[in-house]
Amino acid sequence: MKPTAKYAAIFTSLRQEILDGQFAARERFPSEEALVRRFGVSRPTIERALRELKRTGLLESRAGSGSFLSLMARNATGAIGLIVPDYQKIDFFTGLCTQIARACRAHGYNVLLGDVSAPDAATRGQWTVELARDYVAKRVAGVILEPVDLVDESHAATYAALDVLKKARIPVVLVDRDIEPPPRRSAYDLVGIDNVQAGYRLAQHLLAAGARRLRFLTEPQPASTIRQRIQGVAQAVIDAGGTWRRSHAIEVGPDDTKALEALFRGKGCPDAVVCRNDPLAARLIQVLNRLGIDIPGSVRIAGFDDAAFARYLTPALTSVRQPVARIAETAAETLFARIRRPDLPPKSIQLDVELVCRASTGQA
């Protein structure tokens, strides 16, 4: 076996034993000499494995005393907890959870995903808090959390869950959006996309295609990410010499067929609509097809997230594709860094998106 492979195998073995609780929390970690005898390798190989354990935050050195388990190692069970209320509601979050689990397993962590897909919004907020308590009881090493939205007092539900985790000293990284609306910023790490820029790019595409009466369609009580997309769309319209009014961001339930139909009756109806996500865009396309309104001849439609079904709609849907795998990997790496260094200042990471143009906006 090559020296590199030997060191990696020893690191992996010791890391798993630490996470399995096989070493006493307060006692000195086995010495280099003891590990050389145990594994039958050279001292430099053992030194390299121990350096990697310290780099990943599982061991810490004490001058004149040797190595000991870190606070993270003493509290960890080798699991990362996910709290994603939209896991079963939106394809983007389903894929994100899958990719986060893959990224965490690559670093030796199991992933716990609790079900908070409650039938009603208020219960969803309550279950989110209960899941945080469950993760504390299971002594997870850290949590990746999507803030609750579409709930009355959604901030209160998210803060309650975060308070439970904070008291247990469990590190948290937020994904998709912050718990504070911009320009305010919470004290938590955040990984997502630049929603303002994404909305701006999508609106630019529609305006370049000839749109003059552009509207944004969302569900009531939109999350901060949706408000940022609206901001980007509005800025693009203004930069193009148009006018944007608050009423141009239209809130309507996805099952409110009458409200959707009413948008396209009479004078001044939209000739382009940006929807908060692909499911809402698909619902709008269904309504317009039933009304006999030509897409994209009379109205252009675009969505967000590039769901798997987007390309199979009639017409195929133009959408913004989020870098799901990159978001997941970055969120996992950010959490590992936070586990190793709880004192680091909070950081916000915004990744770029891809505009996927299809027939619903007149371009394939």
C-alpha positions as CSV (number, residue, x, y, z in Angstrom):
1,M,0.0,0.0,0.0
2,K,1.3,3.5,-0.9
3,P,2.2,5.8,2.0
4,T,-0.6,8.2,0.9
5,A,-3.1,5.4,1.0
6,K,-1.8,4.2,4.4
7,Y,-2.2,7.7,6.0
8,A,-5.7,8.1,4.5
9,A,-6.8,4.7,5.7
10,I,-5.5,5.4,9.2
11,F,-7.2,8.8,9.3
12,T,-10.5,7.2,8.1
13,S,-10.2,4.5,10.7
14,L,-9.4,6.8,13.6
15,R,-12.0,9.3,12.6
16,Q,-14.8,6.7,12.6
17,E,-13.7,5.4,16.0
18,I,-13.8,8.9,17.4
19,L,-17.3,9.5,16.0
20,D,-18.4,6.1,17.3
21,G,-17.3,7.2,20.8
22,Q,-14.5,4.7,21.2
23,F,-12.2,7.1,23.0
24,A,-12.7,8.6,26.4
25,A,-13.7,12.3,26.2
26,R,-11.3,13.6,28.8
27,E,-8.4,11.3,28.4
28,R,-5.3,11.8,26.3
29,F,-5.6,10.4,22.8
30,P,-3.2,7.4,22.0
31,S,0.4,8.6,21.5
32,E,2.2,8.5,18.2
33,E,4.3,5.6,19.5
34,A,1.2,3.6,20.4
35,L,-0.4,4.3,17.0
36,V,2.9,3.3,15.2
37,R,2.8,-0.1,17.0
38,R,-0.9,-0.5,16.4
39,F,-0.9,0.1,12.6
40,G,2.6,-1.1,11.9
41,V,3.5,2.0,9.9
42,S,6.2,4.8,10.1
43,R,6.0,7.7,12.4
44,P,5.6,10.3,9.6
45,T,2.6,8.4,8.4
46,I,1.0,8.6,11.8
47,E,1.9,12.2,12.1
48,R,0.2,13.0,8.9
49,A,-3.0,11.1,9.9
50,L,-3.0,13.0,13.3
51,R,-2.5,16.4,11.5
52,E,-5.6,15.6,9.3
53,L,-7.6,14.7,12.4
54,K,-6.7,18.1,13.9
55,R,-7.4,19.9,10.6
56,T,-10.9,18.5,10.5
57,G,-11.5,19.6,14.1
58,L,-11.6,16.2,15.8
59,L,-8.4,16.5,17.8
60,E,-6.6,19.4,19.5
61,S,-3.1,19.7,20.9
62,R,-2.3,20.7,24.4
63,A,1.3,21.9,25.0
64,G,3.3,19.3,26.9
65,S,0.2,17.0,27.2
66,G,-0.3,15.5,23.8
67,S,-3.6,15.3,21.8
68,F,-7.2,15.2,23.1
69,L,-10.6,15.0,21.6
70,S,-12.0,18.5,20.7
71,L,-15.3,19.8,21.9
72,M,-16.8,18.9,18.5
73,A,-15.6,15.3,18.8
74,R,-16.9,15.0,22.4
75,N,-20.3,16.2,21.3
76,A,-20.6,14.6,17.9
77,T,-22.3,11.4,16.9
78,G,-21.0,11.5,13.4
79,A,-24.3,12.8,12.1
80,I,-25.4,16.1,10.4
81,G,-29.0,17.1,10.8
82,L,-31.1,18.6,8.0
83,I,-34.1,20.8,8.6
84,V,-35.7,21.5,5.3
85,P,-39.5,22.2,5.5
86,D,-39.8,22.4,1.7
87,Y,-38.1,19.0,1.2
88,Q,-41.2,17.3,-0.2
89,K,-42.9,20.4,-1.6
90,I,-40.3,21.7,-4.1
91,D,-38.0,19.7,-6.4
92,F,-35.1,22.0,-5.8
93,F,-35.0,21.2,-2.0
94,T,-35.5,17.5,-2.7
95,G,-32.4,17.5,-4.9
96,L,-30.5,19.7,-2.5
97,C,-31.0,17.3,0.4
98,T,-29.8,14.4,-1.7
99,Q,-26.7,16.3,-2.7
100,I,-26.0,17.5,0.9
101,A,-26.2,13.9,2.1
102,R,-23.8,12.9,-0.5
103,A,-21.3,15.7,0.4
104,C,-21.5,14.9,4.1
105,R,-21.0,11.1,3.6
106,A,-17.9,11.9,1.6
107,H,-16.5,13.5,4.8
108,G,-17.5,10.6,7.0
109,Y,-20.8,12.0,8.4
110,N,-24.2,10.3,8.4
111,V,-27.2,12.6,7.6
112,L,-30.5,12.7,9.5
113,L,-33.5,14.2,7.7
114,G,-36.6,14.6,9.7
115,D,-40.1,14.9,8.2
116,V,-41.6,18.4,8.7
117,S,-43.9,18.2,5.7
118,A,-47.0,18.9,7.8
119,P,-50.4,19.2,6.1
120,D,-50.8,22.8,7.3
121,A,-48.3,25.7,7.6
122,A,-48.7,26.3,11.3
123,T,-47.9,22.7,12.2
124,R,-44.9,22.8,9.8
125,G,-43.4,25.5,12.0
126,Q,-44.1,23.6,15.2
127,W,-42.6,20.4,13.8
128,T,-39.5,22.3,12.8
129,V,-38.9,23.3,16.4
130,E,-39.6,19.7,17.6
131,L,-37.1,18.4,15.0
132,A,-34.4,20.7,16.4
133,R,-35.0,19.3,19.9
134,D,-34.7,15.8,18.5
135,Y,-31.4,16.6,16.9
136,V,-30.1,18.0,20.2
137,A,-31.1,14.7,21.9
138,K,-29.2,12.8,19.2
139,R,-26.1,15.1,19.7
140,V,-25.6,15.9,16.1
141,A,-22.4,17.6,15.1
142,G,-24.2,20.4,13.2
143,V,-27.4,21.3,11.3
144,I,-28.1,22.7,7.8
145,L,-31.4,24.5,8.0
146,E,-33.8,26.1,5.5
147,P,-35.8,28.8,7.2
148,V,-39.5,28.3,7.4
149,D,-41.7,30.4,5.0
150,L,-45.3,30.6,4.0
151,V,-46.3,30.6,7.6
152,D,-47.7,33.3,9.8
153,E,-44.8,34.4,12.1
154,S,-42.4,32.2,10.1
155,H,-39.5,34.1,11.7
156,A,-40.6,33.2,15.1
157,A,-40.8,29.5,14.2
158,T,-37.3,29.6,12.7
159,Y,-35.8,31.5,15.6
160,A,-37.3,29.1,18.1
161,A,-35.6,26.2,16.3
162,L,-32.3,28.1,16.1
163,D,-32.6,29.0,19.8
164,V,-32.9,25.3,20.7
165,L,-29.7,24.5,18.7
166,K,-27.8,27.5,20.0
167,K,-28.4,26.6,23.6
168,A,-27.0,23.1,22.8
169,R,-23.9,24.8,21.1
170,I,-24.7,23.0,17.8
171,P,-23.4,24.9,14.7
172,V,-25.9,25.9,12.1
173,V,-25.6,26.9,8.4
174,L,-28.6,28.4,6.6
175,V,-29.4,27.5,3.0
176,D,-31.4,29.3,0.4
177,R,-32.2,32.4,2.5
178,D,-31.4,34.3,5.7
179,I,-33.8,34.5,8.6
180,E,-33.5,38.3,8.4
181,P,-34.9,40.2,5.4
182,P,-32.3,42.2,3.5
183,P,-30.5,44.5,4.1
184,R,-30.4,43.1,7.6
185,R,-28.2,40.1,8.3
186,S,-28.4,37.3,10.9
187,A,-25.4,35.9,12.8
188,Y,-25.5,32.6,10.8
189,D,-23.6,31.4,7.8
190,L,-25.7,31.5,4.6
191,V,-25.3,29.6,1.3
192,G,-27.5,30.3,-1.6
193,I,-27.8,32.2,-4.9
194,D,-27.9,35.9,-5.8
195,N,-31.6,36.2,-6.2
196,V,-31.6,39.8,-7.2
197,Q,-29.2,39.1,-10.0
198,A,-31.1,36.0,-11.1
199,G,-34.4,38.0,-11.3
200,Y,-32.6,40.8,-13.2
201,R,-31.2,38.4,-15.8
202,L,-34.5,36.7,-16.3
203,A,-36.3,40.0,-16.8
204,Q,-33.6,41.2,-19.2
205,H,-34.3,38.1,-21.3
206,L,-38.0,38.8,-21.4
207,L,-37.6,42.5,-22.1
208,A,-35.1,41.7,-25.0
209,A,-37.8,39.3,-26.4
210,G,-40.2,42.2,-26.6
211,A,-42.1,42.2,-23.2
212,R,-43.6,45.5,-22.3
213,R,-46.1,44.6,-19.5
214,L,-44.0,42.4,-17.3
215,R,-45.4,41.0,-14.0
216,F,-44.1,38.8,-11.2
217,L,-46.4,36.1,-9.9
218,T,-46.0,34.7,-6.4
219,E,-47.9,33.1,-3.6
220,P,-49.0,35.1,-0.5
221,Q,-46.4,35.7,2.2
222,P,-43.4,35.3,0.0
223,A,-40.0,34.4,1.4
224,S,-37.1,37.0,1.3
225,T,-35.6,35.2,-1.7
226,I,-38.8,35.8,-3.7
227,R,-38.8,39.5,-2.7
228,Q,-35.2,39.7,-3.9
229,R,-36.2,38.1,-7.2
230,I,-39.0,40.8,-7.5
231,Q,-36.4,43.4,-6.7
232,G,-34.2,42.2,-9.6
233,V,-37.1,42.1,-12.0
234,A,-38.2,45.6,-11.0
235,Q,-34.7,47.0,-11.5
236,A,-34.4,45.5,-14.9
237,V,-37.7,47.1,-16.0
238,I,-36.6,50.5,-14.6
239,D,-33.2,50.2,-16.3
240,A,-34.9,49.5,-19.6
241,G,-36.9,52.8,-19.2
242,G,-40.1,51.2,-18.0
243,T,-42.2,51.7,-14.9
244,W,-42.5,49.3,-12.0
245,R,-45.3,49.5,-9.4
246,R,-45.8,47.5,-6.2
247,S,-49.0,46.1,-7.8
248,H,-46.9,44.5,-10.6
249,A,-45.9,41.8,-8.0
250,I,-49.1,39.8,-7.9
251,E,-49.9,37.4,-5.0
252,V,-52.2,34.6,-5.7
253,G,-52.6,31.0,-4.5
254,P,-51.6,28.3,-7.1
255,D,-55.1,26.7,-6.9
256,D,-56.9,30.0,-7.3
257,T,-57.9,29.4,-10.9
258,K,-60.3,32.4,-11.0
259,A,-57.6,34.8,-9.9
260,L,-55.2,33.5,-12.5
261,E,-57.8,33.7,-15.2
262,A,-58.7,37.3,-14.2
263,L,-55.1,38.5,-14.8
264,F,-55.6,38.0,-18.5
265,R,-59.0,39.5,-19.0
266,G,-59.5,43.1,-20.3
267,K,-57.0,45.7,-21.4
268,G,-53.5,46.0,-20.0
269,C,-53.1,42.3,-19.2
270,P,-49.5,41.0,-18.9
271,D,-47.5,40.1,-22.0
272,A,-44.8,38.4,-19.8
273,V,-44.9,36.8,-16.4
274,V,-42.0,35.7,-14.1
275,C,-43.3,33.1,-11.6
276,R,-41.7,32.5,-8.2
277,N,-41.0,28.8,-9.1
278,D,-41.7,26.2,-11.8
279,P,-44.8,24.6,-10.1
280,L,-46.6,28.0,-10.1
281,A,-45.5,28.6,-13.8
282,A,-46.8,25.1,-14.7
283,R,-50.1,26.0,-13.2
284,L,-50.3,29.3,-15.0
285,I,-49.5,27.5,-18.3
286,Q,-52.3,25.1,-17.7
287,V,-54.7,27.9,-17.2
288,L,-53.6,29.8,-20.2
289,N,-53.8,26.8,-22.4
290,R,-57.4,26.2,-21.3
291,L,-58.2,29.8,-22.1
292,G,-56.7,29.5,-25.5
293,I,-54.1,32.2,-24.9
294,D,-51.0,31.6,-27.1
295,I,-47.7,31.1,-25.3
296,P,-45.4,32.8,-26.2
297,G,-47.3,34.7,-28.9
298,S,-49.5,36.6,-26.5
299,V,-47.7,36.1,-23.2
300,R,-44.3,34.8,-22.3
301,I,-43.9,32.6,-19.1
302,A,-40.7,31.9,-17.1
303,G,-40.1,30.2,-13.8
304,F,-37.4,29.4,-11.3
305,D,-35.5,26.2,-10.3
306,D,-35.6,24.3,-13.6
307,A,-37.6,21.4,-12.2
308,A,-37.4,18.1,-13.9
309,F,-40.9,18.6,-15.5
310,A,-40.1,22.0,-16.9
311,R,-38.8,20.7,-20.3
312,Y,-41.9,18.5,-20.7
313,L,-44.5,21.2,-20.4
314,T,-46.4,22.6,-23.4
315,P,-44.7,24.8,-24.3
316,A,-41.4,23.9,-22.5
317,L,-40.7,26.3,-19.7
318,T,-37.8,28.8,-19.6
319,S,-36.4,28.7,-16.1
320,V,-33.5,29.7,-13.8
321,R,-31.4,26.7,-12.9
322,Q,-29.8,26.8,-9.5
323,P,-26.4,25.0,-9.0
324,V,-27.8,22.4,-6.6
325,A,-24.7,20.3,-6.2
326,R,-22.5,23.3,-5.7
327,I,-24.8,24.8,-3.1
328,A,-24.9,21.4,-1.2
329,E,-21.1,21.0,-1.3
330,T,-20.6,24.6,-0.2
331,A,-23.1,24.3,2.6
332,A,-21.4,21.1,3.9
333,E,-17.9,22.6,3.7
334,T,-19.1,25.8,5.5
335,L,-20.7,23.7,8.3
336,F,-17.5,21.7,8.7
337,A,-15.5,24.9,8.9
338,R,-18.0,26.2,11.5
339,I,-17.7,23.0,13.5
340,R,-13.9,23.4,13.6
341,R,-13.9,27.1,14.3
342,P,-17.1,28.2,16.1
343,D,-15.6,31.7,16.6
344,L,-15.3,32.5,12.9
345,P,-17.3,35.6,11.7
346,P,-20.5,34.6,9.8
347,K,-20.2,34.6,6.1
348,S,-22.7,34.8,3.2
349,I,-21.9,32.8,0.0
350,Q,-23.9,33.6,-3.2
351,L,-23.5,31.4,-6.2
352,D,-24.3,32.2,-9.8
353,V,-27.2,30.6,-11.7
354,E,-27.9,29.5,-15.3
355,L,-30.7,30.8,-17.5
356,V,-32.2,28.0,-19.4
357,C,-34.2,29.4,-22.4
358,R,-37.1,27.3,-23.8
359,A,-40.2,27.8,-25.9
360,S,-42.3,29.5,-23.3
361,T,-40.4,32.7,-23.9
362,G,-40.0,32.2,-27.6
363,Q,-36.5,30.8,-27.6
364,A,-35.4,27.2,-27.4
